Amino acid sequence: MSRSIWHLAWPTVVEVALQTAVQYVDVALVGRISAHASAVVGLTGSVNWFMNSAPFAAGIGALACISQAAGAKEYYKMRVASMQSIFMAVIIGLTFGTAALVLSPFIPAWLGAGDDIAAEASMYFSIISAPMIFRSLCMVQGSVLRAAGDTRTPMLVNGFMNIVNIGLCFFLIYPTRAALLFNASITIPGMGLGVRGAAIGTAVSFSLGGIMMFLSVLRNESVNPVGVPVAIDKKVMGECVSVSFPVLLQRSVTCIGQIVFSALVVSLGTGILAAHSIAITAEQAFYIPGYGMQAAAATLAGNSVGKRDEKELSRVTLCSIMLNAAIMIVMGGLLFLLSTAVMSIFTSDAFVIKHGASALRIVALSEPLYGVSIILEGIFMGVGDARAPFYTCAFSMWVARILPTLICVNVLGLGLNAVWCCMVADNSLRFVIYLIRYLRGSYKRRIDFTYKPAEV
C-alpha cells in the first residue's frame, strides 16, 4: 500500500513544490529590492489564496467523482465528469477574474495598507488575477489528471511554468546591469519593472500552464471529454458540486480568516508585515510533501469507495497518516533548524530575517500535527465527506486563531510571535477534531460497503 501511495504521491509532491516555487520566485527576487517591495507582494497573498479557493474546490469535486468512477469501472462517467470540470473551470475563471479586476483598487485599503504600498499592491494583484481563467483551468484539469492516475503530467506542466516564470522575472524585475562571469564582465539586459515585472512573469506562466493542462486532458484516453455531449450533465455535475461546494465554503471561510489575520498584522508595521508575509511563503515549502501525500490519499480513498472495499480504505488511511506524520516530523525539524537561513533566501533585511525566523521556529513545532490534518482532510474529501472539513476549519480558524490574535494585537499589544502562537493553536485544534472523527469512523458512515459495482 505504501508503494501505491508513494507512486502517486511523488510527482504530486514535485508539482506542489513547483507551484510554490512560482510564489517563491516573486517573493525572493522582489525581496532583493527592499522590504517595501516584499510587503507589496505579500499584502494580497491571502486574497490571492482566496482566489484559488473556487478552482481548488472544483478540482476536489472532480477528483472525488472521477476516482470513485474509476474504482467502480464506470469509464464513460469519468469522461462525462471531465467535461463537467471544464464547465466549472471556465465559469469560475471568468467570475473570479472579473471580480478581482473590479475590486483590485480597493482591496489593499480594505486590508489596512497605507498609501505607501496600496497603489503598487493593487497593481500587482490585478495583473496576476487577469488570466484567472487559465489559472482555473490549470488547477481543475490538474486534478482531473491526478484522479485518472496521471500525476506526472501536472508535475511537468508546473515545471515548465516555473522555467517561464523564473526567466521572465529575471529579466523583467531588474534593470540592465553588469555582472562577472569567469572574471569577465558581461551585461545582463533587464526592463527594471520591479514589482510589475514579477506580476507579468507570473501572469504569463499561469496562462501557458492553463493551456498546457487543458491540452493534456484532451490527450488522456481515460478522461478525454471529446465525444461527450457538450452540456451540463445534472447527475454528474451534482455529484461534483456536492463535494465542491462544502470545500469551497471551507476554503472561503479559511481564506477570509487569513485575510482578517493578515489585516491584523498590518497594524504592526511594514517591517513586521514583510517578515510575516515572507515567513508564510517560506513555511509552504516545508509542508509540500504533506499536500503531495494528500492528493494521493484522496485519489486512492476515492478508488476504494468506488470498489466498496472498506478494508482497503482503512489501509489507505492508516498508511497515509503514518507516512505523512514521519515526513512532517523531519520537515518540522528542518524548518526549526534552518529558519534563519530560509528567511535569508528572500531578504537581506536583518530586522525582517530576525522576526520571520522567530515565527518559523514557533510554527515548526506544529508541522507534524498539521501534516496528519492534511491527510485526514484529503481522505474525508476523497470519500465525499466534505462538510466535516468545512465545519472544522471554520471553527478552529475563528476560535483558535482570529479571536486570540485580535486580543493579542489590539488588546495586549503583543507582537508577531504571539500572532504565530495563535496559528499553532489553530493547527492543533484542527488536528484534534479530525483525529476524533477518524477514530470514530464517522467519515465513512454514509458509504454502503455492502453494494458491489458490476464488472464493466
C-alpha positions, 0 to 999 in steps of 0.5 A: 500500500505504501508503494501505491501511495508513494507512486502517486504521491511523488510527482504530486509532491514535485508539482506542489513544490513547483507551484510554490516555487512560482510564489517563491520566485516573486517573493525572493527576487522582489525581496532583493529590492527592499522590504517595501517591495516584499510587503507589496507582494505579500499584502494580497497573498491571502486574497490571492489564496482566496482566489484559488479557493473556487478552482481548488474546490472544483478540482476536489469535486472532480477528483472525488467523482472521477476516482470513485468512477474509476474504482467502480469501472464506470469509464464513460462517467469519468469522461462525462465528469471531465467535461463537467470540470471544464464547465466549472473551470471556465465559469469560475475563471471568468467570475473570479477574474472579473471580480478581482479586476473590479475590486483590485483598487480597493482591496489593499485599503480594505486590508489596512495598507497605507498609501505607501504600498496600496497603489503598487499592491493593487497593481500587482494583484490585478495583473496576476488575477487577469488570466484567472481563467487559465489559472482555473483551468490549470488547477481543475484539469490538474486534478482531473489528471491526478484522479485518472492516475496521471500525476506526472503530467501536472508535475511537468506542466508546473515545471515548465511554468516555473522555467517561464516564470523564473526567466521572465522575472529575471529579466523583467524585475531588474534593470540592465546591469553588469555582472562577472562571469569567469572574471569577465564582465558581461551585461545582463539586459533587464526592463527594471519593472520591479514589482510589475515585472514579477506580476507579468512573469507570473501572469504569463506562466499561469496562462501557458500552464492553463493551456498546457493542462487543458491540452493534456486532458484532451490527450488522456484516453481515460478522461478525454471529454471529446465525444461527450455531449457538450452540456451540463450533465445534472447527475454528474455535475451534482455529484461534483458540486456536492463535494465542491461546494462544502470545500469551497465554503471551507476554503472561503471561510479559511481564506477570509480568516487569513485575510482578517489575520493578515489585516491584523498584522498590518497594524504592526508595521511594514517591517513586521508585515514583510517578515510575516508575509515572507515567513508564510511563503517560506513555511509552504515549502516545508509542508509540500510533501504533506499536500503531495501525500494528500492528493494521493490519499484522496485519489486512492480513498476515492478508488476504494469507495468506488470498489466498496472495499472498506478494508482497503480504505482503512489501509489507505488511511492508516498508511497515509497518516503514518507516512505523512506524520514521519515526513512532517516530523523531519520537515518540522525539524528542518524548518526549526533548524534552518529558519534563519537561513530560509528567511535569508533566501528572500531578504537581506533585511536583518530586522525582517530575517530576525522576526520571520525566523522567530515565527518559523521556529514557533510554527515548526513545532506544529508541522507534524500535527498539521501534516496528519490534518492534511491527510485526514482532510484529503481522505474525508474529501476523497470519500465525499465527506466534505462538510466535516472539513468545512465545519472544522476549519471554520471553527478552529480558524475563528476560535483558535486563531482570529479571536486570540490574535485580535486580543493579542494585537489590539488588546495586549499589544503583543507582537508577531510571535504571539500572532504565530502562537495563535496559528499553532493553536489553530493547527492543533485544534484542527488536528484534534477534531479530525483525529476524533472523527477518524477514530470514530469512523464517522467519515465513512458512515454514509458509504454502503460497503455492502453494494458491489459495482458490476464488472464493466 
